[in-house]
Amino acid sequence: MSETQQGVEAVPGHAGHSVDPQWSRDVRAAAMRPMLERPSGVWKAAVAVLSLVVLAGFAAWGYQLKHGLGSAGYNDQAFWAVYLVDVITFIGVSYGGAVISAILRLTGQSWRAPLTRLAEGMALVTVLIGGAFIFPHLGRPERFLNIVAYPNMSSPLVWDFLAIATYSVATMIFFYLPLIPDLAIVQRTLGSAEGGVRHAVYRFLSFGWLGSPRQRRLLHGALGIVALLIVPLAVSVHSVLSWAFAVTSRPGWSETVFPPYFVVAALYSGTALVIVTASAFRKGYRLQRFITQRHFVRLGYLMAALGLVYAYLTFADLLTDGYTGITSGWIRQTVVGAYAPAFWFYVVAGEVLPIVLVAMKRTRTVGGMTVASIGVVISLWIKRLVIVLPPVTQPLIAGKWGSYHFTWVSITITLAGTAAIPLLLMLLFRFVPVLSIDEMEEAGPIGSFEQVSTETERALAEGTIGTGVREPVGALAATDVRANAHSQRRWSLRRPRGATLALVVGALALGTAAAVGVGVGAKPAGAATLTPAATPAATPAATPAATPVTLAVAPVTAGKATLELRATVGTPMAPVAAGTVTFFVVPHEFAGSGLMQIGTASTDAQGVASVDYVPTWTGAEQFVAHVAGPNGSVAAATTATYDVTVDPPGLPKSIYEYQRPLSTTGHWLVVTLLTIVAIIWVLLLGSLTLVVVRMPRLGRQ
Amino acid sequence: MSWLIDLDPGEPGEHGVSAGAPPLGACSAGSSCAAGSPLAGGTCLVPEGGDDGDDDSSVSRRSFLRLLGLGAGAAVAGTGVGLVTYREYAAAATTNGTTKGGMVSGGAAASMADQASPPDHQWAMVIDLRSCNGCKSCTAACQKAHDLTPDQTWIDVFTMTSSTGKQYPFPRPCMQCENPPCLHVCPVHATFRQDQGVVLVNQTRCIGCRMCMAACPYQARYFNWNAGTVYPKTGQQADAEFPVPQRLGTVGKCTFCVGNLNNGLMSECAAGCPMGAIYNADIITDVAVNSMGNTVKLSTFLDENDAVTFKPSQNTHPRVWYILGHGQDLDADAGQDTPGASS
């Protein structure tokens, strides 16, 4: 591996590509300028200001930790507010960046090349910030890892955690893998002489990348898997985030439309932030030559299409509840009430304005698209506030609507998160090229804007797909080799992608089948049947009374639960017939409790009255019988105490059988979902490990 | 240990973490039973003199910890601070404690010395709206007993409007749902349902995500938003059954005063109700009692008065029943609708 300064042509890059040397030189110069040159005064000033804002955010968080979440404007009728909106917004834009990049990559849109690094970098930075916003959201952030230590798998938040963690790792890998060739280029450009440590780090992180066809195959295979995984992962993240709302019973949240609603909002705002990011770095980092108006217009079209879908979902969400009016309080509050200004701001700045700007030819410019995107990003933050706050502040029983008031704490922390995006990106592009050099060299000056590389088309036409290329890096660029490399890449990309898809779909199908099977087969066991055997060990303690009364208790039928309380009034010689006897039992709980009436019966000719009683208490039970006198008085009373054994002691608690959610299909659903998560982790980390382990070896061959 | 309790007894090991927990009977093998007495039912009672302030079912937890050899320090150095007194009664009561789901169920009152076997209870409540005048004495008694802020109305008295536009008071404690949405959504099992059917919050576990507040259809949960009104961040706190004082950044709610109930006393709100509108009840022994000493057979009382639960469409199966009315039983204005007495 030569480490001396070399010309562009000799730098490893594109086996099978005739890289236009001038193009390559220009791309490298532009991409690495922010890394190699001393930062300008403007850059330093911007970093200083942004850092101050971020530090202020941390200070505000410190204040909040000391004084409680109340200092951020929260109260019991506005228990979810700005921080959760921040979490959704930041993770949402991250999703947009990653998916835009992944989809363009998967569909072979070569014009994406100048945008991918910015989009993926933005995705990486925002997912970290969005994840970090969970901490100010929590009342006890220091206990965050309880989610790992004591997870409740029926809680949407545990799945949120799983989904966000998985997605964050995927985003990091998705950022890192396409970076490997660029790191090798940076390492060579730096040379070992300048910057020893820096050079060594880049050399380590590029893992012996030489750009040989086999290395390229390996990298693109891994990248294909990760790009394919990132799309469903991102869908899952925002679906689960939405279910944190939708699984509650709150009107306005308990909506079936929520998962796609959130997913599309994320894509929409993410595309917008890609445009804003590209616009800012294009100007600030002088990338006008590479990121052109055509890029902005194409992204603008995509954004407008997503905006229309989002408008449609918003309408669908409002219509159903509003039509029946059963739970429409939050709609009134949203459309004409306290949140109406925010809602209509979204409609104007987040839907009408961007679509008009995209639709009119005159505004279909870099500036026009940037303005439209800024409107979308801001109004989608506000829109999420409008999604969160009306249902949270609504009175569920009676009384007034609650309200959330912004405080300096919550505003500062939110601004800090916003400032962290440009800050982290500016710092990031001090260390990695701001453009994806390798992909741009591959795409070439024209390919950067053309959907299908003409070379690939030719290779397809010539039927050369499938021939392996074993030449080492050094072999330079004959046309047929180039074609082969291309076709080889296409083929090798497709296979792992297909296999991944099949694996995930298969696991899903298997799991669903298992879950359904269990759901049909497994019936919850019946409630414990009531078969206590009452065995009174009779030691009746008769109380002398004016009218002689005796009270005896016996099982109605041996082995059955019911006891018979039998009172005999009068003497055998002179029974009191047609008297009224009221039976009581003395409860054992609650201070101040009196006698609990069991029932009333009239005496028969023998002076006997009886009621049935199902005992509930194992131990001494005290029974009382009152013989009614005139005018509601008690003519006579007696007490008897029995030791009662209720066996088994467990009695039915209520007619309702408590069941955890998903308790019939839940085991299998949880196992299936966790299996899928595990497969995704294996694929993600496996792809990375494969690249890291095999890359140097392939380079040496 | 809440993650032992909140597992439905019928479904052991649903969660990975619970797999390592020994059944309570297993503690007879551990040193902890030296302090108690292994009983026929596989149960052992351990004197509950001290606790590390973690949660309620320290028996199983300690056994577990000691088996692991981890909790020796905590158990030996138990400080005995902040425990509810009924625990001591529970320790004094002996023999056949019913066990379920791996914990000893609540103890019995010491006054029930003749009561050899503490029974199982399933606590419930009946609120007779015919007797409620909306004086909010229940709220005041609750807040005093639990050292709450005025905002933290664990039992709140809402002013409802009838179909004819008249207003009537409506006390709302925690419904102690048998199918509690708050429990299902809690990510860390901080909310759990102890085996007497009372839904409690382990404030030393709660991460303060407020998912439970979002899930509760009854607005029955209250967060500790502000420092100064609650317990400092560190230090001892009583267990989930008596979470006083509250902890900053965690959620609190009505505990049904389950400590009182297990101690043979009434809940603070029921005892504090001058109208006798609130009945403490036990489903197992089928009895309900109010502050006037009116003792009724729960099932009959519910049936004869057409008692209803609040928001049955939510499928929460509350343990709190309402007997509908607008203060008809009040002496002052019998037969009339009570104007909204709640301010």
Interface residues (C-beta under 8 A of the other chain):
Chain A: K66 H67 G68 L69 G70 S71 Y74 N75 D76 Q77 F79 W80 H137 L138 G139 R140 P141 R143 F144 N146 I147 A149 Y150 P151 N152 M153 S154 S155 P156 L157 V158 F161 A244 F245 V247 T248 S249 R250 W253 V392 P395 L396 I397 A398 G399 P524 A525 P587 H588 E589 F590 A591 G592 S593 G594 L595 M596 Q597 I598 T616 W617 T618 G619 A620 P649 G650 L651 K653 S654 Y656 Y658 Q659 R660 P661 S663 G666 H667
Chain B: W3 D8 G10 E11 E14 H15 G16 V17 N96 T98 K100 A108 M112 D114 Q115 A116 S117 P119 D120 H121 Q122 D151 Q152 F158 T159 M160 T161 F170 R172 E178 N179 P181 H184 V185 C186 P187 V188 H189 A190 R193 G197 R205 C206 I207 G208 C209 R210 M211 M213 A214 A215 P217 Y218 Q219 R221 Y222 F223 N224 W225 N226 A227 G228 V230 L248 G249 T250 V251 L261 G264 L265 M266 N280 D282 I283 I284 T285 D286 V287 V289 S291 G293 N294 T295 V296 K297 Q314 H317 R319
